[in-house]
Amino acid sequence: MDVGDSPEETAFRATARSWLLAHGTSHGTRVDTGALSDHVRNALAWQRTLYEHGWAGISWPKAFGGRGEPGVHSTIFNEEMAGVDETLGPLTVALGMVAPTLMRHGTPEQQTHLASMLRGEQLWAQLFSEPGAGSDLAALATRAERDGDEWVINGQKVWTSLGQFADYGILLARTDVNAPKHEGITYFIVDMTAPGIEVRPLVQMTGHAHFNEVFLTDVRIPHASVVGEVNEGWKTARTTLTSERASIAGGGAGWSVEELIEAARIKGVADHPIIRQELAQAHIRAVTLKTLGYRVRTAMSAGSMPGPEALVMKLAYARHWTASTDTAMSILGAEGLLVDETGPDERDHGKRQSLRAVWPQVFLNQYAIRMGGGTDEVQQNIIGELGLGLPREPSTDRGVPWKDLPK
């Protein structure tokens, strides 16, 4: 494992940092508590700025409009971007999930979307999960039936991030009910403005409507929108799902252990023995994650695929978030029940208001991190099977036609 940057990576980091400091804005704690529409609009504008200055698609192949540089350069740029008050979070589906899938499985016509993504012109949504198909995604029931050169889609999706703002979506639908559940699925691109699509925002306990449920009634999709082969959508989806987990683990928390320690100082509990121990554990977890990141970067720098450490990072990241925000609530005490409900306290220059604006939201957001991209339990199975070579979980539905499974 190589710790730190090579001379070439050091030079790239310095150039990236210089540009970001000149074009981004500095910040304190990075938690979006404003309107989601503003959050989306700002992310698209920032992506356009990156494109106009040649910083978009750093590790994308040149054939797709990128710079064609090593993947480690993207990692370095994202690390440096954490130091300015700019985010590409709303574009995670487009840049981190759809783009890798279209590069690998898309037709030339479908790959024309890549240029629009780089220019910050498109927001994408993921239409995978359903009320009866979450952790067991392959049990999905949304149907797609062929009608000439079109497919007619009927069904319901849920937990669709920012679907109310999306221009396009990636959709999994069942196209063969006589095949086993993994073998009768097809992967589509869908225009989110198409007739028959209804998006209903779901207000979460954070007070925001980041997620949505989407109803599809006789939605017509051209056959040219099939990504990969008909009934082979699960293979295509695996590319998307793998990219999603990597994006979640490498996307940054929007808060840091240093800010957690500062919260303890503001509240006057930094010397409490239990709090001190919890802060030490948070620091250890953060260093562990950073070290796992070094291992992933070492593999990337050498031009090889990362090993089990890449599988572990998503789960470790979710557990770090949960434990650290539990500590934050211990630090805030009863004040942790408030979410920026009062004006700033002039005696401490608004710092206490800042705590209420940040940490209760971060605490509530932990549940999305623990479920998004696969629950903690699913990720443990993936680590066991792919990372450790353990036997697959027992299954009673393997090889059984989907239509014969209990619904």
C-alpha positions, 0 to 999 in steps of 0.5 A, a space after each residue: 500500500 502506498 500512503 500519500 501521493 506520487 510526485 505526479 499526483 502531488 502536482 495534480 493535487 496542487 493544480 486542482 486545489 489552486 483552481 478550486 480555491 479560485 472558483 469555489 467558495 469556502 465553507 464550514 460544515 457541509 450539510 444542505 438544509 436549504 430547498 432541494 430545488 436550489 441544491 439541484 440547481 447549484 449542483 448542475 451549475 457547478 458541473 457546468 463550471 467544471 465542464 467549461 474549465 476542463 475539469 469534468 470527466 477527469 477519468 472518463 475516456 476521451 472517446 466519451 468527452 473525458 480527460 482520459 486520466 487515471 481514476 486516482 486523479 478523480 479521487 484526488 479532485 473529489 478530496 480537494 473539492 471537499 474543501 469548498 462549498 460546492 457539491 455534485 451530490 444530486 448528480 451522483 446517479 448520472 455521473 456515478 451510476 448511469 455513466 459507467 453503465 452506458 459506457 459499458 453497455 450502451 449503444 452509440 445513440 444512448 451514449 450521446 447522453 454522456 456529453 449532456 451529463 458532463 455539461 450539467 444539462 441532465 439530472 437522472 433518477 434510479 427507478 429500481 426499488 419497489 414496495 415489494 422489492 427492496 433488498 431482494 431487488 430481483 423480485 421486482 414486479 413492474 412489467 414491460 410488454 412489447 408492442 411493436 417498436 415500443 414497450 408498455 410499462 406498468 408498475 410502481 417504484 419507490 425511494 427514487 432520489 430527486 425523481 421530482 427533478 429528473 430529466 431521465 431515469 434508469 428503469 428495471 422492469 420484468 419482461 419474462 414472467 416465465 423465467 427465474 427472477 434474475 433472468 427475466 428483467 430488462 434495463 431501460 432508459 425512460 424520459 421522466 416527462 413521458 405521459 403516464 409517469 406520476 412522481 409523488 415526493 415522500 417527506 422524510 423525517 428530516 423534513 425534506 422530500 429527497 425520495 419519491 414514489 413513482 407510478 408508471 401507467 401505460 408508459 411507452 418506451 421505444 425499443 431503442 431505449 433498452 440498455 444491453 439485451 432484453 431479459 439480460 437486465 440484471 447483468 447490466 444492473 450489476 454494473 450500476 449497483 457496483 458503481 452506486 456502492 462505490 459512489 456512496 462510500 467515496 462521496 464524502 460525509 459532509 461532516 468530519 470528526 474534527 467538526 464533531 470534536 469542535 461540537 464537543 468543545 462548544 458544548 463544554 463536554 470535550 473533557 467528559 471521559 465517555 465523550 472523549 472515548 467516543 471521539 477517539 473511536 470516531 477518529 480511529 474509524 475515520 483513519 481506518 476508512 482513509 487507509 482503506 481509501 489508500 489501498 483502493 488508490 494504490 490499486 487504481 494507481 497501478 492500473 488494477 481493480 481494487 480488492 475486498 477493501 472496495 467491498 468493505 468501504 461502503 459498510 464501514 462508511 455506514 457504520 462510521 456515520 451511525 456511531 459518530 452521529 450517536 456521539 453527536 446526539 450524546 454531545 448535544 443532549 436535549 438540544 439534539 431534539 431541535 433543528 435550527 428552530 431558534 435564532 443565533 445565540 449572540 454570546 457564542 456568535 451563533 455556534 449553538 444554532 449551527 450545531 442545531 442546524 447540522 447534527 440533528 439532520 446528519 443523525 437522521 440522514 444516517 438511515 438513508 446511508 445504511 439502506 441506499 445502495 443495499 442495506 448493511 445486511 446485504 452488503 455483509 452478504 456481498 463481502 462474504 460471497 465476493 470478498 471471502 469466497 463464502 457459500 451463497 445464502 440458502 435460497 428456495 427460489 433459485 431456478 423457479 419461474 417468477 410467476 410461480 413465486 409467492 407475491 
